[in-house]
Each structure stands twice: as structure tokens, then as C-alpha cells.
């Protein structure tokens, strides 16, 4: 945890932004894998963590704005429970660590909420992503919970702008991630299995007291964007796409992708595609600054990718027109990046329409850019990812070829020789500063000469 004044100040700002009523933040419970007593590894809700720092299950935070009360809700362990989990600190001790002066048992808390409902007070809740949360909210509020837009906007406004202490935590997570990627690159040889490299990555992360920020993508089938199996053996001529980010002990995430040729030597085709993606990433990063819409940065990257494919003969026509029509999305079907913080897709549970967009910049319906998680104008202290990629997805190519979709822009006959290529993605985490940007974390090789000289 940070010192308790950090959480007190965050809650004070939140109260002023929401202005009136009761804020109810549900912490997470433990969830059973196959029965209740055998639970998945616990991960606290990020908004609850942001405002309390308390990382144990079964708690709630009540902020009664009108009566200036902050209440930590939960139940102290019974003797029977302590036999299994140890003699843990009392609820009042946890509250003091967070600067909260009042505690209530679960039963008392339910009475408080029922009283607030009877007097028609505003109760602000967030979108819920567990069924048990929905059930509790419906029971206590007397209706299915309707999330509070004003609460969402207040939290997004705070969490989008990272404090210096938060940036240091993200960089701590990135230091672990950098060690992972360098080790994976050195293991990227013919005959190695994805499983071996995944095991090495997890050894490093756990040895630093961390965990995965998201399910790791470590594959020689890089054209499958979110593959989470590790069953393949590396062969000469393939590329290994490694998209792994550690979450540190304070639950701040990192998100890095590197793509390495097996044996760390590029052949001509690999070098051509990799060079296009690397150029798109570097020029996109160079265009970052506060006041710039990230949607425009996505289009800059898309035009560079399209131009490179035209130079290779795989596409034809003017890159600007290719991107305007959406033909490039055959090879780049995802967005350029997203916010990152306590969640790898930061605050995604609150709704991307509030986090990544606003009333001025709305999500496009065009294939490819419709998967852009962040389109809004960048602000100082945002932390984001930049991750262009090029992919040769056989089933998508076959579908578009059969439908003659964008045949005026795509040389489908030449693509028959590329169906086994896979994919290339390169990703870094970036802090938006007062004038431009800062690439966070220790350097991780991505230049061709640096990878080949490992």
C-alpha cells in the first residue's frame, strides 16, 4: 500500500466530483475453480484498490458524501476461519491503514443501504462483472443495479491521469517484463517449445513477487491475436510473437510485445514485414503529444503499414485511400493501443465508451478501427500502449478473397505464398508528458541489428 493519505486524498477528490449521495464500491470475493473452497488466485477490483489499497476479499467501501462518512465494510474472521488462513489483522486495522475511520459488519451495512433506499437517496455504483455482485446489488437496492455515469466519469477522470508514484510502479512492473522478454529472446531457437519459454517467463515473474497482468501470448502462430496455448515447437523460418506483461506486487500492469525470428536471424520476408511494423511503431510514438487524438495516431500507423504493403506488392493503390476504405484491416484488424494502469486495458470494466472515447470522438463502425480501445484526445499523465502489427490470417484472407472484398486494393494471388507467415507485433508503454512523451521501462531490444546480435 501507499501511505494512507494517498487514499484519503483520492477519496476526497472523488467526493467533490460526484457531489452528493452514497458511493458504493464492491470489492471482489474469492471465486471457486471447481468448488467453493478451491478458489482461483484472488485479484482485488482495481477501483476498490485505487481508493483503499486494501487487498483482501469480501469487503465494500461506502462513501456517504452528504454525511461525510467513509466506511469499510466486512466481517472479522471467526476462530474457525483463522485456523485455515491464520490470525490476520482486524477490519479496524485495515481501515486505519487506508485512513478510513469507520467500520461496519456486513449485516450493519445491509441495514444502512436499505435505509438509504427507503429515503430515496442516490446510490452510485459501477458496472459489475461478477454475478454475485449483481445479485447483492439487486437484493439490497430492490432492483437490478443501474450504474452511475457520474461516478464512472469521476473515476475515469482520476485514474486516467497517473500520479508520479503510479508511474514508478508501472516502471517496476516493466523492469520485470524486460527481464522476461530478454530471456525469451535468448531461448528462441529451433527445437525449443513454447511451453519451455512460458515456464521460464513465469519463473522470472514469480521470483519478483509479481503475476501476469493478462494471459500471456507466446506463440509461433502470431496471426492469432489472443492465443493462450503453448503447445508448439519452434522451427526454422518461423517467428515467435511474445506478448507478456507482468503485474507487480502493487497491482500495476505492464504490456510489452516483441516478435523474434527463430534463431534470431531474419530472412528477407521476415525483415521486410518487421521493418514496416517497426517504422509504424516508431513514427506513431513520435507523433504522440497532449492534445492529439489517439484515433489520428492509429490512422498514421495504418497508412505506414499500408504503404509498406504496397511497396511489397501485396496491396495496391494510394495508402490514404486504402486506409479510408478499411482495406488495410485485412492485415491490421485491431487498434493501435489502449490505456494501461492497474488494469492492462485500464478501466475497461467501466466501459470503453467512457475510458477511450467521449462525446467528441466516437468509436468507428469500420472493421479494424472498430477494435480501437482508445480514440480520445491524449492528456498529460496518460499512460498508453502503442502496438501496430501485420498479420496473415488464412481464414480471413480466404473469406475476403472469396467475396472479392477490396480486390482493387489487395493482390490476393500473391498472398497464397504468405499464408504460413504468422504475424508481427511490436508494443511499448508510453507516458504522455507536458509536451510529448516518454517511453517507460528499461530498453528491450527491437531493432533488427540488436535482435540479431543477441
N, C-alpha and C positions, 0 to 999 in steps of 0.2 A: 504493500500500500504506500501511497504518498502520505505526507503528514495530513492530519485531519482538517486543517484549514483549507487545503485544496478542495476537498469535497464540500465543506461548508460554503466556500465562495461559489462553487459551481451550482449548488442548490439555491443560493441567494439570487444568482443571475436568472436561473430558471423560474423562480417565483415571480420576479419582476416581469419577465417576458410573458408568462401565462396570465398573471394579474389577479385572477380570482378563482374560487372553487377548491376542489381537492384533487391532487395529483396522486394517482395510484400506479406504482411501478411494481410489477410482479417479478421477483427473482425466479430462477429456474429450480426445478426439483431434480432428483436423480431419476433416471428412466431405465427400466429393466431391459436387458438384452433379450432374454428368453423367459425370465420370470422376475418378479419384483426385486428379490434380494440379490440378483446378479446384474448389476447396473452397468450401463455404458460409462466411460470416463466422464466425470462431471465437467460441464463448462457453463459458467455463470452467464446470464444475459448481459450483453455489453452495456446497455443503457443503465441497468442497475449497478454494474461495476463502475461506470463513469461517475455516478453520483454518490456512491457509497464506498467503493473499494473493497467491499466485503465479499469474499469468495467462498461462501458455503451455501448449501442448498436449503430450500424451504423457507425463504424469507420474503418479506414485502417491505416496500418503502411507501409511507404515506406522508405527503406534504400538504398540510391544511393551510392554504395561503391566507384565507380570511382570518383565521385564529392564530396565525404564526406558530404552528406546531410542526415539528418534524418527528416522525415516529418510525422506529424499526420494529417490524412485526415478525414474530416467530415464537418457537417454544424451546425452552431449555431441555437438554437431554434428560431422559429418565435414567435411573440406575441401570435398568436392563439394557438400554441403548448404549450407555457408556461402556458396558462390558465388551461390546463389539467394536466400538470406534475410539475408545479412550476417553480420558477426562478432559474434554475440550472446554475452552473459555465460555463463560456465561453470555447470554444475549446482551446484557447490560455492558459487558466488557467490549463486545463487538461494536455496540453503538458508540461507546466512548471513543474507540479508535477512529470512528468516522465523524466524530463531532456531533452526534445525534444525542439529544438529552432525554428522550422518552422512549420507552419500550412498551409493547403490548403483546399479550399472548394472542394466538390465532383466534380464540373464542372472543376475546375482547374486541379485536379488530373487526370481526364479522358484525358484532353489535354496533360498532361505530359506523360502518358502511351502511348498514340497514337504517340507522337513524338519519344518515345523510340523504339516503334515497327518499325516506318519508317526508323530509322537509324540502325536497326538490332542489337540492344543491347540485351544482355542476361537478361531475366526477370525470376527470380527464384520464383516459387510458390510451395505451399504444396498441397498434395491431399485434395480435397474438399468433404465435406459430406452434403452440402445443395444445392438444385437445384438452388436457387437464386445466390449462389456463382459461380456455374458452368456457369450460363447464363451470369453473368457480365464478367467473365474471357474470355469466348468465344467472347463476343461482343467487349471488349477492345483489346484483343490480336489478333482478327481476325481469331481465330481457337480454337478448344477445347483445354483447358489448359493441358499441359504436365508438371507434377510436376518435380521438380528439385531434383535429387538424392543427389547432393552435399549439398543442403540446408537441406534435411531430415537428412543426416548423421551428419551435423554440429549441428543441433538442438538436435538430439538424444544423441550426444556426450556430450552436455552441460546438458540437462535435466536429463540424467541418473545418473549423479553424484550430489547428493543433497548437497547443501550448509548447514552449521550449522543452519542458520535461517530457512531453509525449514524443516529440521528435527524437529525443535521446533514447527513449525506449524502442522506437521503431528502428533506430540505428543499431541498438543492441541486438534486436532480432535479426537484422541484416548481417551482422557480424557472424552469427551462427549460420545463416543461409549461405554466405560467401564461402565458408569452410566446406559446407555440403557440396556446393557446385564444383569447387575446385577438385574435391575428391572424386566426384562422379566423372569429371572430365578425364582424370588420370586413369580411371578404371574402364574408360570407353574403348575397349579393344575387342577384336573378333574373338568369339567364343565365350565372352562374359554373358551372364544372364541379367535381365532387368531385376530379377529378384535379389541377386547379389548386391547390386548397386543401391537398391532400395533399402536393404538391410544396413549397408554402410551409412546411408543418409540418416536413418533413424537412430543408429548408434551415436552419431555426432549430435543430433538434436537433443536426444535424451541426456547425453552426458553434460550438456549445458543447462539442464533443467527446463528445457522447452518442450514443445509439442508441435505437431503440424498445424499450420494455420488453415489448411484446407487439404482435402485428399490429394496426395501427390500424383503428378502426371510424369511418368518416367518411362518412355516408350520409343521403340523404333518405328512405330506407326503414328507418326506425328500428325497425319491428316485427320485423325480422330481427336477432336478438340479437348474432350474431357475424359479420356480413357483412364481408368483406375485399376487396371490389372497389370501384372508384372510377370508374364509367362514366357516372354520371347527371349531368344538367344541372339546376340548381335552377330551380324555378318558383314563382311567387307562390302563396301558400296552403299551401306545404309547410313542414316543419320539418327542420332539419339536426341530426342526432344525431352528436356528436363525442366519441368515447371514445378518447382518446390519452394515453399516459403515456410520458415519457422515462425512460431509464435513464442515470444519469450515468457518468462515467469510472471510478468505483469500483464500478460494477455494482449500485448501489442503485436501486430502481424507484419509480415514481410511477404513479398510476392515477386519472385525473380524467375525468368526463363532464359535458358541458354540452349542452343542447338549445336551439337558437336558431331562431326563425321567420325564414324568408327575408325579407330587408329589415329585420329586427329590429323588426317591429311585429306584435303578437299580434292575431289575430282572436278572436272570442268563444269559439269551441270550443277554440282553442289555449290561450287564457288559462285556461279552466276546467280543462282536464286538467293543464296545467303547474302551476297553483296547488295542485291536490291533491297532486301529486308533491312539490312544494317543501315543503308543510306536513308530509308524511310524513317527508321527509328531516330537516327541522329538529327535529321532535319526537323522532324516533329518536335524533338526535345528542344532544339534551338529556337523554335517558334513559340515556346511557352512563355507566358508572362501574365501578370494580373490584368484583368480587363479583356482578355482574349477568350472567345467562346471555344471550349474544347471540341465542340462539333466541327468547327473550322479546322482545328488541328487534325482531326480524323480525316477530313477531306484532303488536307495537304498530303498526309501519308498515303491515302488511297491513290492520288494522282501519281505519286512517285512509284508506287507499286505497279500501277497500270502502265506507266511509261517504260519501266524496266521490262515488263512482259511484252510490250510492243517491240522493243529493241531485240528481244529474243525470238520474235516471230510468232509467239503464242497468242498474242492479241493484235488487233489492227485498228487503226483509226486514231483520232485525237484523244489523248488521255483525259482531258477535261470532259469531253463528251461521253467517253466510256464510263467515267465516274458518275456523271449526271444521270445517265440512264440506269446505272447499277450493274453493268455487265462485269465489272471487276470483282463483284462479290462471289463469283464462281470460285475465285482463288483466295478471297479475303472476306469470309462470311461473318465476322464478328467485329465488335467495336474496338477502338484503339486503346481503351483503358478505363479506369474507374478510380474512385476514391479508395483510400486504404487507411486503416487506423486500428481500432480494437476489433473490427471485422475486416476480413480480407477484401470483401466488397462492402466497404464501410457503410453501415446503417441500412443495408439492403432490406432488412426486415421491417424498416419503417416505410418502405415504398420508394422505388426508384424515381417516381414522378416528383417526389419531394426532395430527394437527395441529388439526383443527377439532372433534373430539369426544373423549369419554373414557368410562370405564365408567359414569359417572353420567348423561351426556347422550348419547343415541344418535341417529343420523340417522333422520328420519321417512321412511316409505314413501309418504306422501301427495304427489300431484303438486303441483309448485310448491316446497313446502318441502323436498322430497327433493333439490332442487338447491342447498340452503343449504350452503355450504362451511364455515361456521363456526357452531357451535351452542354451544360450551362456555362456561364462565364466564370473563369477562374478568379480566385481571390487569394490575396496574401495569406499564407499559412495553410492553404490546402496541401494535402499530400496525396499524390495520384500515381498511377502506373501508366507507362507508355509501352505498348506491346503490339506492334504490327506483325503480320505473318503472311506467308504464302503457303497454300495447301493444295494438293492434288487429290481430290476426294473422288474415287472412281464412281460411286453411286450417284453423286451429284452431277459429275461430268456426263455420265450416261443419260441421266434424265434430261438435262438441258440439251444435249445433242439430239436426243430422240424428238424433243419438242421444237428443235431448231431455234431455241431461245438465244437471242443476241448473236445469231450466226454472222451478222455483219461485223461483229467485233471480235469473235473468238474463232481461232483456227483449230477447229475440233480434230481434223485429221492428224495434226501434229501432236495432239495430246495423247494419242494412243501409246506413244513411246514414253509417257511420263506417269502412267497410272501406278507405277510401283515406287514413285519417288518419296512419298510421305509428305512431310511438312516442315517448315522452318518458322520459328517464332523467337523473338528477342525482346526481353522485358526488363525494365528498371523502375525503381521507385523514386519519385521526384517531389521535392518541396518547392512550392511556389513562394518566391521571396518578394520583397517590396518592388523589385524592378524586373526580375526574370525568374531564375530557377536555380536549384542546387540538386545534383544527383546524390542521393543518400547512400550511405554504407560504403564499405571498402570496395575497391575496384575488383570486378570479376571479369576474367578475360572474355572478350567478344570480338576483337579484331582478328581477322584471318591469320595474320602473322603471329599473333600472340597465342592463338589456339594451336597452331602448327608447331610452335616452339616449346610447348609444354613437355 
